[in-house]
Amino acid sequence: MKYAVIGTSWITEEFIMGANLVEGMELLGVYSRSYSKGKALAEKFGAPRVFVDLHDLARNADVEAVYVASPNSLHYEQCKLLLKSGKHVLCEKPITVEPEELAELQALAAEQGKVYMEAIMYMHNPVRPKLKASMQALGNITSAHFDFSQLSSKYPAYKNGENPNIFNPEFATGSLMDLGIYCIYPALDLFGMPKSIWSTATFLESGADGNGTAVFKYDNMLLTLTWSKLAQGFCGSEITGDGGSVTIDSISQLNGIKFCRKGGEPVEVVGETEKHVIMSYEAKAWLDFATKPEETAEQYQDASRMALAVSTVMKKIREVSGIKFKNR
Ligand SMILES: NC(=O)c1ccc[n+]([C@@H]2O[C@H](COP(=O)([O-])OP(=O)(O)OC[C@H]3O[C@@H](n4cnc5c(N)ncnc54)[C@H](OP(=O)(O)O)[C@@H]3O)[C@@H](O)[C@H]2O)c1
């Protein structure tokens, strides 16, 4: 599948490295607002085309698919243009800001017969079934805690008076949209929709949420979620029952999963995999959804339903915790 990318930051490079591991994926072009940045990335990965006009990219008949890694607030309009132009679209998380926008574009993609999916490592990671299997030994699960606290490389710049996109509410960014989403995916996948959601956040002067927490209440279980861009966490995540505990070092990548019983030694369930390799799984899913739609219909529908459920819960958390974006 001949694809192009939107965005020239490190995450696009990780994705291209991942897609390079997938037979059948071919990088055809790079879109950037700056020709020199686009050309540098295209040359680095051997892509023949550079686009500086999004409409030129959308009109280009050779481009079958586009990976979108622009700031969050641009996802909806860019994906809409690309879907209308007949491209398969893989869009970085969060796929849209509002669940209503997501539902609209999912319908548009279905009309166009094109794939529209969220680039989220969790859903396409082949170790997800191993995590679920390890939970079978936990007995009665009564609590779980998911954490993604990662000190932002942009935080020093913010503190120095700069205005990086990630802490600028104009771009619908902040810690929930950037990191909290990685806790919400496994929450809904492993435990379903909670009965109730409580949430709160702290805010930077820019108005962006710097960190946040949520409590998801289920019939017989409490799930707490924490996320932060202002500090590095090392404790990871844990699911606990009367039969033991599963710990997860990285909830976003599902790396470092261990099972432990009271009085026993931890047993490794899943080790470490490099990020670009994990991203290759979503690139492979994208290719398969686009080229083998009948074989992969169920997996595609699951991913689409989950994306919408996560987006709906994210909106609820924003309402409860008071997260607001500018110009919306
Ligand atoms: N999957 C993951 O692990 C992961 C990790 C990081 C980020 N992400 C997601 O990837 C997306 C991009 O995140 P990022 O941190 O890379 O964002 P970013 O650096 O703020 O922007 C990404 C790219 O968008 C373009 N851009 C920046 N500001 C823009 C503006 N004002 N108007 C139009 N285009 C602009 C830039 O490309 P040009 O200058 O070349 O046009 C830039 O390289 C987000 O949705 C984020 O959630 C995912």
The ligand as an SDF file (V2000), in Angstrom:
LIG
                    3D

 48 52  0  0  0  0  0  0  0  0999 V2000
    1.5960    6.9630   19.2590 N   0  0  0  0  0  0  0  0  0  0  0  0
    2.4310    7.6160   20.0390 C   0  0  0  0  0  0  0  0  0  0  0  0
    3.1900    7.0430   20.8200 O   0  0  0  0  0  0  0  0  0  0  0  0
    2.4800    9.0990   19.9320 C   0  0  0  0  0  0  0  0  0  0  0  0
    3.5840    9.7950   20.4470 C   0  0  0  0  0  0  0  0  0  0  0  0
    3.6340   11.1770   20.2770 C   0  0  0  0  0  0  0  0  0  0  0  0
    2.6010   11.8350   19.6540 C   0  0  0  0  0  0  0  0  0  0  0  0
    1.5330   11.1290   19.2060 N   0  0  0  0  0  0  0  0  0  0  0  0
    0.4140   11.8140   18.5350 C   0  0  0  0  0  0  0  0  0  0  0  0
    0.9190   12.3190   17.3090 O   0  0  0  0  0  0  0  0  0  0  0  0
    0.3200   13.5730   17.0090 C   0  0  0  0  0  0  0  0  0  0  0  0
    1.4240   14.6090   16.8220 C   0  0  0  0  0  0  0  0  0  0  0  0
    2.0610   14.7990   18.0510 O   0  0  0  0  0  0  0  0  0  0  0  0
    3.4370   15.6270   18.1360 P   0  0  0  0  0  0  0  0  0  0  0  0
    3.8000   15.7160   19.5490 O   0  0  0  0  0  0  0  0  0  0  0  0
    4.3900   15.1080   17.1450 O   0  0  0  0  0  0  0  0  0  0  0  0
    2.8780   17.0480   17.6800 O   0  0  0  0  0  0  0  0  0  0  0  0
    3.6470   18.3490   17.1530 P   0  0  0  0  0  0  0  0  0  0  0  0
    5.1150   18.1160   17.2410 O   0  0  0  0  0  0  0  0  0  0  0  0
    3.0640   19.5120   17.8440 O   0  0  0  0  0  0  0  0  0  0  0  0
    3.1880   18.4000   15.6350 O   0  0  0  0  0  0  0  0  0  0  0  0
    3.3590   17.3070   14.7590 C   0  0  0  0  0  0  0  0  0  0  0  0
    3.6140   17.8240   13.3570 C   0  0  0  0  0  0  0  0  0  0  0  0
    2.5100   18.6020   12.9370 O   0  0  0  0  0  0  0  0  0  0  0  0
    2.9660   19.7630   12.2650 C   0  0  0  0  0  0  0  0  0  0  0  0
    2.4920   20.9460   13.0090 N   0  0  0  0  0  0  0  0  0  0  0  0
    2.9680   21.4300   14.1780 C   0  0  0  0  0  0  0  0  0  0  0  0
    2.3190   22.5440   14.5150 N   0  0  0  0  0  0  0  0  0  0  0  0
    1.4110   22.7630   13.5560 C   0  0  0  0  0  0  0  0  0  0  0  0
    0.4460   23.7830   13.3450 C   0  0  0  0  0  0  0  0  0  0  0  0
    0.3140   24.8170   14.1880 N   0  0  0  0  0  0  0  0  0  0  0  0
   -0.3110   23.7090   12.2330 N   0  0  0  0  0  0  0  0  0  0  0  0
   -0.1420   22.7090   11.3440 C   0  0  0  0  0  0  0  0  0  0  0  0
    0.7500   21.7130   11.5030 N   0  0  0  0  0  0  0  0  0  0  0  0
    1.5130   21.7460   12.5940 C   0  0  0  0  0  0  0  0  0  0  0  0
    4.4890   19.7160   12.2550 C   0  0  0  0  0  0  0  0  0  0  0  0
    4.8940   19.2450   10.9880 O   0  0  0  0  0  0  0  0  0  0  0  0
    5.4560   20.2780    9.8710 P   0  0  0  0  0  0  0  0  0  0  0  0
    6.1260   21.3930   10.5970 O   0  0  0  0  0  0  0  0  0  0  0  0
    6.3970   19.4220    9.1030 O   0  0  0  0  0  0  0  0  0  0  0  0
    4.2550   20.7060    9.0870 O   0  0  0  0  0  0  0  0  0  0  0  0
    4.8330   18.6870   13.2950 C   0  0  0  0  0  0  0  0  0  0  0  0
    5.9250   17.8950   12.9610 O   0  0  0  0  0  0  0  0  0  0  0  0
   -0.6200   13.8910   18.1680 C   0  0  0  0  0  0  0  0  0  0  0  0
   -1.9230   13.5430   17.8100 O   0  0  0  0  0  0  0  0  0  0  0  0
   -0.1100   13.0160   19.2960 C   0  0  0  0  0  0  0  0  0  0  0  0
   -1.1380   12.6340   20.2030 O   0  0  0  0  0  0  0  0  0  0  0  0
    1.4720    9.7880   19.3130 C   0  0  0  0  0  0  0  0  0  0  0  0
  1  2  1  0
  2  3  2  0
  2  4  1  0
  4  5  1  0
  4 48  2  0
  5  6  2  0
  6  7  1  0
  7  8  2  0
  8  9  1  0
  8 48  1  0
  9 10  1  0
  9 46  1  0
 10 11  1  0
 11 12  1  0
 11 44  1  0
 12 13  1  0
 13 14  1  0
 14 15  2  0
 14 16  1  0
 14 17  1  0
 17 18  1  0
 18 19  2  0
 18 20  1  0
 18 21  1  0
 21 22  1  0
 22 23  1  0
 23 24  1  0
 23 42  1  0
 24 25  1  0
 25 26  1  0
 25 36  1  0
 26 27  1  0
 26 35  1  0
 27 28  2  0
 28 29  1  0
 29 30  1  0
 29 35  2  0
 30 31  1  0
 30 32  2  0
 32 33  1  0
 33 34  2  0
 34 35  1  0
 36 37  1  0
 36 42  1  0
 37 38  1  0
 38 39  2  0
 38 40  1  0
 38 41  1  0
 42 43  1  0
 44 45  1  0
 44 46  1  0
 46 47  1  0
M  CHG  2   8   1  16  -1
M  END
$$$$
